[in-house]
Amino acid sequence: MEMQRVTLRLPEQQLKMIDRFVELGEFPSASEAIRTAIRDLIDHRSEKLAGRIQLFEKAQEQAKVAGSYLHMKQGH
């Protein structure tokens, strides 16, 4: 996968923590720590979004059923 360079600003405290993770051997570099954090964020948000989409689709289906029921009741 081709990598793109991105410039970002972080609070000093967060940068210090990232540097500490690298010093302790948790990550080989600050870049890898940030890539991992972004990957985790994307995974987490994707799961959350998938859940919301599923709820929305279920609500739409229930609304269709309720609408059909009401239509049938009005017809009789």
Number of C-alpha atoms within 10 A of each C-alpha: 3 3 5 5 5 5 5 5 6 9 7 9 9 10 14 12 12 20 17 14 16 17 13 10 10 13 17 12 15 17 12 14 17 14 12 13 12 12 12 12 12 12 12 11 12 12 12 12 12 11 12 12 12 12 12 12 12 12 12 12 12 12 12 12 12 12 12 12 12 11 11 10 9 8 7 5
